[in-house]
Amino acid sequence: MTMALLVAALLMGFFGSPHCLGMCGGLVTAFGLSMKDVSPTKRRALVATYHLGRLTSYALLGLVAGLIGVTVLAPLMQGNSMPRILLGLVLVFVGVTMLGAPFLTKLERFGMRFWQYLSPLRQKVFPLNTFPRALTAGLLWGFLPCGLVYGALLIAVVAHNPLSGAVLMFVFGLGTIPMLVATHETVGWLRDKIGRFRLRQLNGAVMVLSGLAVVVVPMVMTNMHSGHGGGHAQMDHSSHSAMMSETDAHDMDQTNHNMMPAMDHDMQDMDNHMDHSMHDMGDDATSMNHAQ
């Protein structure tokens, strides 16, 4: 997990928080009404407590997502580039979702069934006038069906580390806090700025481009390196052949140079031997003539 991925999760939570406010606004209002009889100081502490519970749930979900990634995906991606490609594709998918594509709508509907199943337990935490109740409410809140949360969980799956998945989801939750704890006036200002400058769409576009870069750029660099390396290999082979030929020629010249004196010495010995033989034959002939 890189710092860039953590920053992406934080920005995803922040710029997607208007969507979170639409999903969670009613729940936040209900929490606020249940704390109307507590002091302002305790109220702030209770708000921090249930947000801590929500982020804890996100971290637990990220831990599970990371475990799924390690147990299911990791054995299929040993020694290849699939982890990088899968991460890039997930970033593209989440970015397109932030641009407005309703890919995760059905998943939200499926999650709503589980949320309704928790309804009896949710009723028991009201009013939120104690810290255990506030913490429990926050833990339950983390399971509220949300397409943005599911998109972040997809990134946690490909984090290839359960701890990294937990940290990533916790940081994502941190990004959603400003919108959910702001006052009514501040909420209106944040929503106006994010909507006017299309910051959510901009962040989605950045995630799409980042995902494409994660997938494509290493492939291009690998192809360029392979072509460059192949040219060098061919040049090295040609240079090696030329050096071998030059070395062989030098060795042959050296061999000839070393052999010539020996051959000359052998020829001289042969000539001397022949002269000596001819001289002996002449002496024999003279002896025979004297004998006659």
C-alpha positions in Angstrom: 0.0 0.0 0.0 1.4 3.4 -1.0 0.8 6.9 0.3 -0.9 7.7 -3.1 -3.5 5.0 -2.4 -4.2 6.4 1.1 -4.6 9.9 -0.3 -7.0 8.5 -3.0 -9.1 6.9 -0.3 -9.1 10.1 1.8 -10.2 12.2 -1.2 -12.7 9.6 -2.2 -14.3 9.9 1.2 -14.3 13.7 1.3 -15.5 14.4 -2.2 -18.0 11.6 -2.0 -19.4 12.9 1.3 -22.3 14.7 -0.2 -23.6 11.3 -1.3 -22.9 10.1 2.3 -24.9 13.0 3.6 -27.8 12.0 1.4 -27.6 8.4 2.7 -26.8 9.1 6.3 -28.5 12.5 6.8 -31.6 11.0 8.4 -29.5 8.8 10.7 -27.4 11.8 11.8 -30.6 13.8 12.5 -32.0 11.0 14.6 -28.7 10.7 16.6 -28.8 14.5 17.2 -32.4 14.4 18.4 -31.7 11.6 20.8 -28.9 13.7 22.5 -31.0 16.9 23.0 -31.0 16.5 26.8 -27.3 16.2 27.3 -24.8 19.0 27.8 -23.0 20.5 24.8 -19.6 19.1 26.0 -20.9 15.6 26.4 -22.8 15.9 23.1 -19.5 16.6 21.2 -17.9 13.6 23.0 -20.8 11.4 22.1 -20.6 12.5 18.4 -16.9 11.7 18.4 -17.7 8.3 20.0 -20.2 7.2 17.4 -17.9 8.3 14.5 -15.2 6.3 16.1 -17.5 3.3 16.1 -18.3 3.9 12.4 -14.7 4.1 11.4 -14.0 1.0 13.5 -16.6 -0.9 11.4 -15.1 0.4 8.2 -11.7 -0.8 9.4 -13.1 -4.3 10.3 -14.7 -4.5 6.8 -11.4 -3.5 5.3 -9.7 -6.2 7.3 -12.1 -8.8 5.9 -11.7 -7.4 2.4 -8.0 -7.7 2.7 -8.2 -11.2 4.0 -10.4 -12.1 1.0 -7.8 -10.6 -1.3 -5.0 -12.5 0.3 -6.7 -15.9 0.4 -8.7 -15.8 -2.8 -6.7 -13.5 -5.2 -3.1 -13.7 -4.1 -2.6 -17.4 -5.0 -3.7 -16.7 -8.5 -1.3 -13.7 -8.9 2.0 -15.1 -7.8 4.9 -14.0 -10.0 2.9 -12.0 -12.5 1.6 -8.5 -13.1 -2.0 -9.3 -12.2 -2.0 -7.5 -8.8 -1.0 -4.2 -10.5 -3.5 -4.7 -13.3 -6.3 -5.5 -11.0 -5.6 -2.5 -8.8 -5.7 -0.3 -11.9 -9.0 -1.7 -13.1 -10.6 -1.3 -9.6 -9.5 2.4 -9.5 -11.0 2.9 -13.0 -14.2 1.2 -11.8 -14.5 3.3 -8.7 -13.7 6.5 -10.6 -16.4 5.8 -13.1 -18.8 5.1 -10.3 -17.9 8.5 -8.8 -18.6 10.1 -12.2 -22.2 8.9 -11.8 -22.4 5.4 -13.2 -24.9 3.3 -11.1 -22.8 0.2 -11.0 -23.2 -0.4 -7.3 -26.9 0.3 -7.0 -27.9 -3.4 -6.9 -25.2 -4.0 -4.3 -26.7 -1.2 -2.2 -30.1 -2.9 -2.4 -28.7 -6.2 -1.3 -27.0 -4.4 1.7 -30.3 -2.8 2.6 -31.7 -6.3 3.5 -28.9 -6.7 6.0 -29.5 -3.2 7.4 -33.2 -4.0 7.9 -32.2 -7.2 9.7 -30.3 -5.0 12.2 -33.4 -2.9 12.9 -34.3 -4.4 16.3 -30.7 -3.9 17.5 -30.7 -0.3 16.3 -33.7 0.6 18.3 -32.0 -0.5 21.5 -29.3 2.2 21.2 -31.7 5.1 21.5 -31.4 7.5 23.2 -27.7 8.1 22.6 -27.1 9.5 26.1 -24.2 7.1 27.1 -20.9 6.3 25.5 -21.5 2.6 25.1 -24.7 3.3 23.3 -23.0 5.9 21.1 -20.2 3.4 20.3 -22.7 0.7 19.4 -24.7 3.1 17.2 -21.5 4.0 15.3 -20.6 0.3 14.9 -24.0 -0.4 13.4 -23.9 2.7 11.3 -20.8 1.3 9.6 -22.9 -1.4 8.0 -25.4 1.1 6.4 -25.5 0.1 2.6 -23.5 2.7 0.6 -22.1 2.4 -2.9 -19.2 4.6 -2.0 -18.2 2.4 0.9 -18.4 -0.7 -1.4 -16.2 1.0 -3.9 -13.6 1.7 -1.2 -13.9 -2.0 -0.1 -13.0 -3.0 -3.6 -9.7 -1.1 -3.3 -9.2 -2.8 0.1 -9.6 -6.2 -1.6 -6.7 -5.6 -4.0 -4.5 -4.0 -1.2 -3.0 -7.6 -0.8 -2.7 -7.1 3.0 -5.5 -7.3 5.6 -3.8 -4.6 7.7 -3.5 -2.3 4.7 -7.2 -2.9 3.9 -8.2 -1.9 7.4 -6.0 1.3 7.4 -7.3 2.2 3.9 -10.9 2.0 5.0 -10.3 3.9 8.2 -8.7 6.7 6.2 -11.6 6.6 3.8 -13.9 7.1 6.8 -11.9 10.1 8.0 -12.5 11.8 4.7 -16.3 11.6 5.3 -16.2 13.1 8.8 -16.1 16.9 7.9 -19.4 16.7 6.0 -21.1 14.6 8.6 -20.1 16.7 11.7 -20.5 20.1 10.2 -23.2 22.5 11.2 -26.2 23.2 8.9 -24.6 26.3 7.5 -21.2 24.6 6.9 -22.9 21.6 5.3 -24.7 23.9 2.8 -21.4 25.7 2.0 -19.5 22.4 1.5 -22.2 20.9 -0.7 -22.3 24.1 -2.7 -18.6 24.2 -3.3 -18.3 20.5 -4.1 -21.2 20.7 -6.5 -20.2 24.0 -8.1 -16.7 22.9 -9.0 -17.7 19.3 -9.7 -15.1 18.1 -7.3 -16.5 14.6 -7.0 -16.5 14.2 -10.7 -13.0 15.7 -10.9 -11.8 13.2 -8.3 -13.5 10.4 -10.2 -11.7 11.4 -13.4 -8.4 11.5 -11.5 -9.0 8.0 -10.2 -9.8 6.8 -13.7 -6.6 8.3 -15.1 -4.6 6.9 -12.2 -6.0 3.4 -12.8 -5.2 3.6 -16.5 -1.7 4.8 -15.6 -1.2 1.9 -13.2 -2.2 -0.6 -15.9 -0.7 0.9 -19.0 2.5 2.8 -18.1 4.5 -0.2 -16.7 3.5 -2.2 -19.9 4.8 0.6 -22.1 8.0 0.9 -20.1 8.5 -2.9 -20.2 8.1 -3.0 -24.0 10.5 -0.1 -24.4 13.0 -1.7 -22.2 12.7 -5.0 -24.0 13.2 -3.4 -27.4 16.2 -1.4 -26.1 17.6 -4.5 -24.4 17.1 -6.6 -27.6 19.0 -4.0 -29.6 21.8 -4.0 -27.1 21.9 -7.8 -27.1 22.1 -7.9 -30.9 24.9 -5.3 -30.9 26.7 -7.2 -28.1 26.4 -10.4 -30.1 27.8 -8.8 -33.2 30.6 -7.2 -31.3 31.3 -10.5 -29.6 31.5 -12.2 -32.9 33.8 -9.6 -34.3 36.0 -9.8 -31.3 36.1 -13.6 -31.6 37.1 -13.4 -35.3 39.7 -10.8 -34.5 41.0 -12.9 -31.7 41.1 -16.0 -33.8 43.0 -14.2 -36.6 45.5 -12.9 -34.0 46.0 -16.4 -32.6 46.6 -17.8 -36.0 49.1 -15.1 -36.8 50.8 -15.8 -33.5 50.8 -19.5 -34.2 52.3 -19.0 -37.6 54.9 -16.6 -36.1 55.9 -19.2 -33.5 56.0 -22.1 -36.0 58.1 -20.3 -38.7 61.4 -20.4 -36.7 60.9 -24.0 -35.8 60.2 -24.9 -39.4 63.3 -22.9 -40.5 65.4 -24.7 -37.9 64.1 -28.1 -39.0 64.7 -27.3 -42.7 68.3 -26.2 -41.8 68.8 -29.4 -39.9 67.5 -31.5 -42.8 69.9 -29.6 -45.2 72.9 -30.2 -43.0 71.9 -33.8 -42.6 71.6 -34.2 -46.4 75.0 -32.4 -46.9 76.6 -34.7 -44.4 75.0 -37.8 -46.1 76.2 -36.6 -49.5 79.7 -36.1 -48.0 79.7 -39.5 -46.6 78.6 -41.0 -49.9 81.4 -39.1 -51.6 83.9 -40.5 -49.2 82.6 -44.0 -49.8 82.9 -43.6 -53.5 86.5 -42.4 -53.2 87.4 -45.3 -51.0 86.0 -47.7 -53.5 88.0 -46.1 -56.4 91.2 -46.4 -54.4 90.4 -50.0 -53.7 90.1 -50.8 -57.4 
